[in-house]
Amino acid sequence: MVHYIRLENKKSQNNIQSVGGKDGYRLRVGIFLSLAAFAVLSLYVSSRSIFSSAVVTRFQHQLTTVPYQTQNLTQYTNDVNRSGPVSSNGRYITESHEESPSGGHSKSPTKSDSTNLSGIQGKANAEGKQGTQTAGKGRAGDEVTQVVFAKVHKAASSTVQNVLLRFAMARDLDVMLPRAQDHVNEFGSKIDRSLLIEHRSGQSFDILANHLVFNEDEIAAYIPRTAFRFGILREPLSQALSALQYYTTNFLGPGSDLYNAVHKYAKDPVKGFLDNPQAFCNESPGSPVYACMINNRMSLDLGFGFSNMAVAKKDKSKIQAFVEKVDTQFDVMLISEYFDESMVLLRRHLHWQMKDIIYIRVNVADKKSEYVWRRDIKPNPTQMQTFKQWAAVDIALYDHFLTKFLKNIETEHLFQEELSAFKAVRSEVVNFCKNLSNSTVDVLNIAKNRWSEQFSVSRSHCQLMMMTEKEIVDMARASQRTRFHTSLHLS
């Protein structure tokens, strides 16, 4: 275009030379004014997109810093959060951030009624979005918003789930949820589409955080393989004993192996399990091993397979192949005994803000429960040998990923410094949330530090962090349905 204007200008000059006097002067002035007007117009057009971008950014910032009514939540999140670009690997992103000291990884309150839960979500989401516009140090690249979490049983996974669902609701992400219950599946790896919550046609889900038996191909039908995948493991003996207590206390049904064994060893079911775990689960061929939650359940959740467990757990080559397969399927495996370290490592992988990973433990065993459950367990050598044979798959899985996890955090740049900062901030938040009933302060302000921008924690945030698993899943489910029905009206 500029080249064309110059050619025309030369022709005009030749014509001007043949025109003399006032007419020539007027013609020169007219051409000059025309060219000046055209230049101004070109400058306006070229800057329009920049100006528009600045206006949108300013508008989004205003939306994230003022309260809004709950009924405006869906429209607000649709307008602001789903407009992000897509990264080269296909993950949805929101914005770019500065380089991280980590070196740049690639990789309850009382149950409320639905109205109160919706109000809590609205307030916390509005406040939570304040942290999405700017990046703190300690994170690199784009904020990852497509995540698959393999939620194994009794391994602090409900606390991780709470973190993920809060993040998803704050950013209006689509969560893969069952229509009812808490499991996407439980007694096999197949995913029945008809049992999943309503979803916008033609779009994948963003977040998976509910219990299921992991199957990479099944999940890929709903969430892209490029999504970040992670899980969490717990020391197998403590995991098995926690499961034993939980399912004995909450789901003990007459006629089951667990029911019969617990009554047989009523005085000390823990000792009974350590002495004779087979009495608590029927491993004979054809028996429903999937119904036993204390027989290598972490491995079953990660896809080991349900057939003939008694024989399979003795097959060392099969176990090794399974561990290696899991290692290739997941970007990182967290460790429950190193929970704070796990959250910091996860934050670095996902490039989230420190505020996003703050947590208050949920679904923790009651310390006031009977002595038989809360006493220190010190198995004798015979019991330990029996358990090693019983939990052979879980033990191999845990040992592999514990070693890998410790090596990972050892090589992370300035990891201990960030960990200390995270623990200090989390301590402030937990103390604030746990003492709200005795406080007149509604908001806790956390000062900016090397690893995080300044952020605030409100009563609404505390309520979300302290929700039971059922409460926050119900809230996420309600949010997902609202978004689905809104999309139908808008389409």
C-alpha positions as CSV (number, residue, x, y, z in Angstrom):
1,M,0.0,0.0,0.0
2,V,2.8,2.4,0.9
3,H,4.6,1.6,-2.3
4,Y,1.4,2.3,-4.3
5,I,1.0,5.7,-2.6
6,R,4.6,6.7,-3.5
7,L,4.1,5.9,-7.2
8,E,0.9,7.9,-7.3
9,N,2.7,10.7,-5.5
10,K,5.4,10.8,-8.2
11,K,2.8,11.1,-10.9
12,S,1.1,13.9,-9.0
13,Q,4.3,15.8,-8.8
14,N,4.9,15.6,-12.5
15,N,1.4,16.9,-13.1
16,I,1.9,19.7,-10.6
17,Q,5.0,20.9,-12.4
18,S,2.9,21.7,-15.4
19,V,0.4,23.8,-13.4
20,G,1.5,27.2,-12.4
21,G,0.5,30.1,-10.1
22,K,-2.3,29.8,-7.5
23,D,-3.8,26.7,-9.1
24,G,-0.5,24.9,-8.6
25,Y,-0.2,26.1,-5.1
26,R,-3.8,25.0,-4.2
27,L,-3.2,21.6,-5.8
28,R,0.0,21.1,-3.8
29,V,-1.7,22.0,-0.6
30,G,-4.7,19.7,-1.4
31,I,-2.5,16.7,-2.1
32,F,-0.4,17.4,1.0
33,L,-3.6,17.5,3.2
34,S,-4.9,14.4,1.6
35,L,-1.7,12.5,2.2
36,A,-1.6,13.8,5.8
37,A,-5.2,12.6,6.4
38,F,-4.4,9.2,4.9
39,A,-1.4,8.9,7.2
40,V,-3.5,9.7,10.3
41,L,-6.1,7.2,9.2
42,S,-3.5,4.5,8.7
43,L,-2.0,5.2,12.1
44,Y,-5.5,4.9,13.7
45,V,-6.2,1.6,12.0
46,S,-2.9,0.0,12.9
47,S,-3.2,1.1,16.5
48,R,-6.9,0.1,16.9
49,S,-6.1,-3.6,17.8
50,I,-3.6,-2.5,20.4
51,F,-6.1,0.0,21.9
52,S,-8.9,-2.6,21.9
53,S,-6.6,-5.1,23.6
54,A,-5.8,-2.5,26.3
55,V,-9.5,-1.7,26.8
56,V,-10.4,-5.4,27.2
57,T,-7.5,-5.9,29.7
58,R,-8.6,-2.9,31.7
59,F,-12.3,-4.2,31.6
60,Q,-11.2,-7.7,32.8
61,H,-9.2,-6.2,35.6
62,Q,-12.2,-4.2,36.7
63,L,-14.3,-7.3,36.7
64,T,-11.9,-9.2,38.8
65,T,-11.6,-6.5,41.4
66,V,-15.2,-5.7,42.2
67,P,-17.9,-7.9,43.7
68,Y,-20.7,-9.2,41.6
69,Q,-24.0,-10.9,42.1
70,T,-24.2,-14.7,42.0
71,Q,-26.6,-14.7,39.1
72,N,-24.0,-12.9,37.0
73,L,-21.4,-15.6,37.6
74,T,-22.0,-17.7,34.5
75,Q,-22.1,-14.7,32.1
76,Y,-19.0,-13.2,33.7
77,T,-16.9,-16.3,33.5
78,N,-18.0,-17.0,29.9
79,D,-17.1,-13.5,28.9
80,V,-13.7,-13.3,30.6
81,N,-12.1,-16.7,31.2
82,R,-12.9,-18.8,28.2
83,S,-11.4,-16.4,25.7
84,G,-7.8,-17.5,26.3
85,P,-5.6,-18.8,23.5
86,V,-4.4,-22.4,23.1
87,S,-0.8,-23.3,23.5
88,S,1.2,-25.3,21.0
89,N,0.5,-28.5,22.8
90,G,-3.2,-28.0,22.7
91,R,-3.7,-27.0,26.3
92,Y,-6.0,-24.1,27.1
93,I,-4.0,-21.2,28.6
94,T,-4.8,-17.8,30.1
95,E,-1.7,-15.8,30.0
96,S,2.1,-15.9,29.8
97,H,4.4,-15.4,32.8
98,E,8.0,-14.6,33.5
99,E,10.8,-17.2,33.8
100,S,10.9,-19.1,37.1
101,P,13.8,-19.8,39.5
102,S,12.8,-23.4,39.0
103,G,14.4,-23.3,35.6
104,G,11.0,-23.6,33.7
105,H,9.3,-26.9,33.9
106,S,7.8,-28.3,30.7
107,K,6.0,-30.5,32.3
108,S,-16.1,-28.4,57.5
109,P,-17.9,-25.8,57.9
110,T,-21.4,-27.0,58.7
111,K,-23.2,-28.3,55.5
112,S,-24.9,-25.4,53.8
113,D,-27.9,-25.3,51.7
114,S,-27.6,-24.8,47.9
115,T,-28.3,-21.1,48.1
116,N,-25.5,-20.5,50.6
117,L,-23.1,-22.7,48.6
118,S,-23.8,-20.7,45.5
119,G,-23.1,-17.5,47.4
120,I,-19.8,-18.8,48.7
121,Q,-18.8,-19.8,45.2
122,G,-19.7,-16.5,43.7
123,K,-17.7,-14.5,46.3
124,A,-14.7,-16.8,46.3
125,N,-14.6,-17.0,42.5
126,A,-14.7,-13.2,42.1
127,E,-11.9,-12.8,44.7
128,G,-10.0,-15.8,43.2
129,K,-9.8,-14.3,39.8
130,Q,-7.7,-11.4,41.1
131,G,-4.7,-13.7,41.1
132,T,-5.0,-14.7,37.4
133,Q,-3.9,-11.5,35.8
134,T,-0.2,-11.2,36.9
135,A,2.5,-13.8,37.6
136,G,4.5,-14.2,40.7
137,K,8.1,-15.3,40.7
138,G,8.7,-19.1,40.8
139,R,6.5,-19.9,37.8
140,A,7.2,-20.1,34.2
141,G,5.3,-20.4,31.0
142,D,1.6,-20.5,30.6
143,E,-0.9,-21.4,33.3
144,V,-2.0,-25.0,32.6
145,T,-5.7,-25.4,32.7
146,Q,-6.3,-28.9,31.4
147,V,-5.4,-31.4,34.1
148,V,-6.1,-35.1,34.8
149,F,-5.7,-36.1,38.4
150,A,-5.7,-39.8,39.3
151,K,-7.5,-39.7,42.6
152,V,-6.5,-42.9,44.4
153,H,-8.2,-43.8,47.6
154,K,-7.0,-42.7,51.1
155,A,-3.9,-40.9,50.0
156,A,-4.8,-37.2,50.8
157,S,-6.4,-37.1,47.4
158,S,-9.5,-35.3,48.6
159,T,-7.4,-32.4,49.7
160,V,-5.8,-32.2,46.2
161,Q,-9.3,-32.5,44.7
162,N,-10.4,-29.5,46.7
163,V,-7.5,-27.5,45.3
164,L,-8.3,-28.5,41.7
165,L,-12.1,-27.8,42.0
166,R,-11.5,-24.4,43.5
167,F,-9.2,-23.6,40.6
168,A,-11.7,-24.9,38.1
169,M,-14.6,-22.9,39.4
170,A,-12.6,-19.7,39.8
171,R,-11.7,-19.9,36.1
172,D,-15.0,-21.3,34.7
173,L,-13.3,-24.5,33.5
174,D,-15.3,-27.6,32.5
175,V,-15.0,-30.4,35.1
176,M,-15.6,-34.0,34.2
177,L,-18.0,-35.2,36.9
178,P,-20.4,-38.1,37.4
179,R,-24.1,-37.1,37.4
180,A,-24.3,-38.5,40.9
181,Q,-22.1,-40.1,43.5
182,D,-18.4,-39.3,43.7
183,H,-16.9,-41.8,41.3
184,V,-16.6,-41.6,37.5
185,N,-16.2,-45.3,37.7
186,E,-15.0,-47.7,40.4
187,F,-15.5,-51.3,39.5
188,G,-13.8,-51.2,36.1
189,S,-12.0,-48.8,33.8
190,K,-14.8,-48.2,31.3
191,I,-16.4,-44.8,31.4
192,D,-20.1,-44.7,30.7
193,R,-20.9,-41.4,28.9
194,S,-24.5,-41.6,30.1
195,L,-23.3,-41.4,33.7
196,L,-21.3,-38.2,33.2
197,I,-22.7,-34.7,33.8
198,E,-24.1,-32.7,31.0
199,H,-21.5,-31.0,28.8
200,R,-21.2,-28.5,26.0
201,S,-21.3,-30.4,22.7
202,G,-18.1,-30.5,20.8
203,Q,-15.9,-29.4,23.7
204,S,-13.5,-31.4,25.8
205,F,-13.5,-31.3,29.6
206,D,-10.7,-29.4,31.3
207,I,-10.4,-30.9,34.8
208,L,-10.8,-34.5,36.1
209,A,-10.5,-34.8,39.9
210,N,-12.9,-37.5,41.0
211,H,-12.2,-41.1,41.8
212,L,-11.9,-43.4,38.8
213,V,-10.0,-46.5,37.6
214,F,-7.4,-44.9,35.3
215,N,-7.5,-45.9,31.7
216,E,-5.6,-43.5,29.3
217,D,-7.6,-44.4,26.3
218,E,-11.0,-44.0,28.0
219,I,-10.1,-40.6,29.5
220,A,-8.7,-39.4,26.1
221,A,-12.3,-39.5,24.7
222,Y,-13.1,-36.6,27.1
223,I,-9.9,-34.8,27.8
224,P,-7.0,-34.4,25.4
225,R,-3.9,-36.5,25.9
226,T,-2.0,-33.3,26.0
227,A,-3.5,-32.5,29.4
228,F,-1.2,-32.5,32.4
229,R,-1.6,-35.8,34.2
230,F,-0.6,-36.5,37.8
231,G,-1.5,-38.7,40.8
232,I,-0.6,-39.1,44.4
233,L,0.6,-42.1,46.4
234,R,0.8,-42.9,50.1
235,E,3.0,-45.3,52.1
236,P,1.2,-48.6,51.5
237,L,0.8,-49.8,55.1
238,S,-0.6,-46.5,56.3
239,Q,-2.8,-46.3,53.3
240,A,-4.2,-49.8,53.8
241,L,-4.8,-49.2,57.5
242,S,-6.5,-45.9,56.8
243,A,-8.7,-47.6,54.2
244,L,-9.5,-50.4,56.7
245,Q,-10.6,-47.8,59.3
246,Y,-12.6,-45.7,56.8
247,Y,-14.5,-48.5,55.1
248,T,-15.1,-50.3,58.4
249,T,-16.5,-47.1,60.0
250,N,-18.5,-45.8,57.0
251,F,-19.4,-48.6,54.6
252,L,-19.5,-51.9,56.6
253,G,-22.3,-54.0,55.1
254,P,-23.5,-57.4,56.4
255,G,-22.3,-60.4,54.5
256,S,-19.1,-58.9,53.0
257,D,-15.6,-60.4,53.7
258,L,-14.7,-57.1,55.5
259,Y,-17.8,-57.3,57.7
260,N,-17.2,-60.9,58.7
261,A,-13.5,-60.3,59.4
262,V,-14.0,-57.2,61.4
263,H,-16.5,-59.0,63.6
264,K,-14.2,-62.0,63.9
265,Y,-11.4,-59.7,65.1
266,A,-13.6,-57.2,66.8
267,K,-11.2,-56.6,69.7
268,D,-8.3,-55.6,67.4
269,P,-9.1,-55.6,63.7
270,V,-5.8,-54.0,62.9
271,K,-3.9,-56.9,64.4
272,G,-6.3,-59.3,62.7
273,F,-5.6,-57.6,59.3
274,L,-1.8,-57.7,59.8
275,D,-1.9,-61.3,60.9
276,N,-4.4,-62.6,58.3
277,P,-5.2,-60.0,55.5
278,Q,-6.8,-62.7,53.3
279,A,-9.6,-63.0,55.9
280,F,-10.6,-59.4,55.0
281,C,-10.7,-59.9,51.2
282,N,-11.6,-62.9,49.1
283,E,-8.9,-63.4,46.5
284,S,-10.1,-66.6,45.0
285,P,-10.6,-66.6,41.2
286,G,-13.8,-65.1,40.2
287,S,-14.2,-63.1,43.4
288,P,-15.0,-59.4,43.1
289,V,-11.5,-58.1,44.1
290,Y,-12.6,-54.6,42.9
291,A,-14.9,-54.5,46.0
292,C,-12.0,-54.9,48.3
293,M,-10.6,-51.5,49.2
294,I,-7.6,-52.8,51.2
295,N,-5.9,-55.0,48.6
296,N,-3.4,-53.0,46.5
297,R,-6.1,-50.4,45.9
298,M,-3.7,-47.7,44.8
299,S,-2.5,-49.9,41.9
300,L,-6.0,-50.9,41.0
301,D,-7.0,-47.3,40.8
302,L,-4.1,-46.6,38.5
303,G,-5.1,-49.5,36.2
304,F,-3.3,-52.6,37.3
305,G,-6.2,-54.8,36.5
306,F,-8.7,-56.7,38.6
307,S,-8.3,-60.3,37.4
308,N,-6.8,-62.9,39.6
309,M,-5.0,-60.6,42.1
310,A,-3.7,-63.4,44.2
311,V,-1.6,-64.7,41.3
312,A,-0.8,-61.3,39.7
313,K,0.7,-59.8,42.8
314,K,3.4,-62.6,42.8
315,D,4.3,-61.9,39.2
316,K,7.3,-59.6,39.5
317,S,7.7,-59.0,35.7
318,K,4.0,-58.0,35.5
319,I,4.4,-55.7,38.4
320,Q,7.6,-54.1,36.9
321,A,5.8,-53.6,33.6
322,F,2.9,-52.0,35.3
323,V,5.2,-49.5,37.2
324,E,7.0,-48.6,34.0
325,K,3.7,-48.0,32.2
326,V,2.4,-45.7,35.0
327,D,5.7,-43.8,34.8
328,T,5.2,-43.1,31.1
329,Q,1.5,-42.1,31.6
330,F,2.0,-39.4,34.2
331,D,3.9,-36.2,34.2
332,V,4.4,-36.3,38.0
333,M,3.4,-38.5,40.9
334,L,3.0,-36.8,44.2
335,I,3.7,-38.3,47.6
336,S,1.3,-37.9,50.5
337,E,4.0,-38.0,53.2
338,Y,5.6,-35.0,51.5
339,F,2.4,-33.1,50.9
340,D,3.7,-29.5,51.1
341,E,6.6,-30.5,48.9
342,S,4.1,-32.1,46.5
343,M,2.0,-29.0,46.3
344,V,5.0,-26.7,45.6
345,L,6.2,-29.2,42.9
346,L,2.7,-29.3,41.4
347,R,2.6,-25.5,41.4
348,R,5.8,-25.3,39.4
349,H,4.6,-27.8,36.9
350,L,1.2,-26.1,36.4
351,H,2.6,-22.5,36.6
352,W,-0.1,-21.6,39.1
353,Q,0.0,-18.9,41.8
354,M,0.8,-19.8,45.4
355,K,-2.7,-18.8,46.3
356,D,-4.1,-21.5,44.1
357,I,-2.4,-24.3,46.1
358,I,-3.1,-23.2,49.6
359,Y,-5.1,-25.9,51.3
360,I,-6.7,-27.1,54.5
361,R,-6.8,-30.9,54.9
362,V,-10.1,-32.5,54.3
363,N,-11.5,-36.0,54.8
364,V,-9.0,-36.8,57.5
365,A,-9.6,-39.6,60.0
366,D,-11.2,-38.5,63.2
367,K,-8.6,-38.3,66.0
368,K,-11.3,-38.9,68.6
369,S,-12.1,-42.3,67.1
370,E,-11.6,-45.5,69.1
371,Y,-8.2,-46.3,70.5
372,V,-7.8,-49.3,68.2
373,W,-7.6,-47.0,65.2
374,R,-5.6,-44.1,66.5
375,R,-2.8,-45.9,68.3
376,D,0.7,-46.2,66.9
377,I,1.0,-49.4,64.8
378,K,4.3,-51.2,65.0
379,P,4.0,-54.5,63.1
380,N,6.3,-57.3,64.1
381,P,8.7,-58.8,61.5
382,T,6.3,-61.6,60.7
383,Q,3.4,-59.2,60.2
384,M,5.6,-57.0,58.0
385,Q,6.6,-59.9,55.8
386,T,2.9,-60.9,55.5
387,F,2.0,-57.4,54.5
388,K,4.8,-57.1,51.9
389,Q,3.4,-60.2,50.2
390,W,-0.1,-58.9,50.4
391,A,0.6,-55.4,49.1
392,A,3.4,-56.3,46.7
393,V,2.1,-54.2,43.8
394,D,1.4,-51.1,45.9
395,I,4.8,-51.3,47.6
396,A,6.7,-51.6,44.2
397,L,4.7,-48.7,42.9
398,Y,5.3,-46.5,45.9
399,D,9.0,-47.3,46.2
400,H,9.6,-46.4,42.6
401,F,7.8,-43.1,42.7
402,L,9.1,-42.1,46.1
403,T,12.7,-42.4,44.9
404,K,11.8,-40.4,41.8
405,F,10.0,-37.8,43.7
406,L,12.9,-37.2,46.1
407,K,15.3,-36.9,43.2
408,N,13.0,-34.4,41.5
409,I,12.7,-32.0,44.4
410,E,16.5,-32.3,45.0
411,T,17.2,-31.0,41.6
412,E,14.6,-28.2,41.7
413,H,16.2,-24.7,41.8
414,L,15.7,-22.9,45.1
415,F,13.0,-25.5,46.0
416,Q,13.6,-25.4,49.8
417,E,13.4,-21.6,49.8
418,E,10.0,-21.7,48.1
419,L,8.8,-24.5,50.3
420,S,9.6,-22.5,53.4
421,A,7.8,-19.5,52.1
422,F,4.7,-21.7,51.2
423,K,4.6,-23.2,54.7
424,A,4.8,-19.8,56.3
425,V,2.0,-18.4,54.1
426,R,-0.2,-21.5,54.6
427,S,0.3,-21.3,58.3
428,E,-1.1,-17.8,58.3
429,V,-4.1,-18.8,56.2
430,V,-4.9,-21.9,58.2
431,N,-4.7,-19.9,61.5
432,F,-7.0,-17.2,60.0
433,C,-9.6,-19.7,58.7
434,K,-9.6,-21.8,61.8
435,N,-10.3,-18.8,64.0
436,L,-12.9,-16.9,62.0
437,S,-15.6,-17.5,64.6
438,N,-13.5,-15.6,67.1
439,S,-12.4,-12.8,64.8
440,T,-13.9,-9.6,63.4
441,V,-11.5,-9.6,60.5
442,D,-13.0,-10.7,57.2
443,V,-10.0,-10.6,55.0
444,L,-6.4,-11.8,55.4
445,N,-3.9,-10.0,53.2
446,I,-0.7,-11.8,52.3
447,A,2.2,-9.6,51.4
448,K,4.1,-10.1,48.1
449,N,7.1,-12.2,48.4
450,R,9.7,-13.7,46.0
451,W,7.4,-16.6,45.1
452,S,4.0,-14.9,44.9
453,E,2.2,-11.7,44.2
454,Q,0.2,-10.1,47.0
455,F,-3.2,-11.8,47.5
456,S,-6.0,-11.9,50.0
457,V,-8.0,-14.7,51.6
458,S,-11.6,-14.1,52.6
459,R,-14.1,-15.9,54.7
460,S,-15.5,-17.3,51.4
461,H,-12.2,-18.8,50.5
462,C,-11.9,-20.4,54.0
463,Q,-15.4,-21.9,53.6
464,L,-14.4,-23.4,50.2
465,M,-11.1,-24.9,51.6
466,M,-12.9,-26.4,54.6
467,M,-15.7,-28.0,52.6
468,T,-16.2,-31.8,52.7
469,E,-15.5,-33.7,49.5
470,K,-19.3,-34.1,49.0
471,E,-20.0,-30.4,49.4
472,I,-17.4,-29.1,47.0
473,V,-18.2,-31.8,44.4
474,D,-21.9,-30.9,44.7
475,M,-20.9,-27.2,44.2
476,A,-18.8,-28.0,41.1
477,R,-21.6,-30.1,39.7
478,A,-24.1,-27.3,40.2
479,S,-21.7,-24.9,38.5
480,Q,-21.1,-27.2,35.6
481,R,-24.9,-27.7,35.0
482,T,-25.5,-23.9,35.2
483,R,-22.8,-23.4,32.5
484,F,-24.2,-26.2,30.3
485,H,-27.8,-24.8,30.4
486,T,-26.5,-21.3,29.8
487,S,-24.6,-22.5,26.7
488,L,-27.9,-24.0,25.4
489,H,-29.6,-20.7,25.6
490,L,-26.8,-18.8,24.0
491,S,-26.4,-21.3,21.1
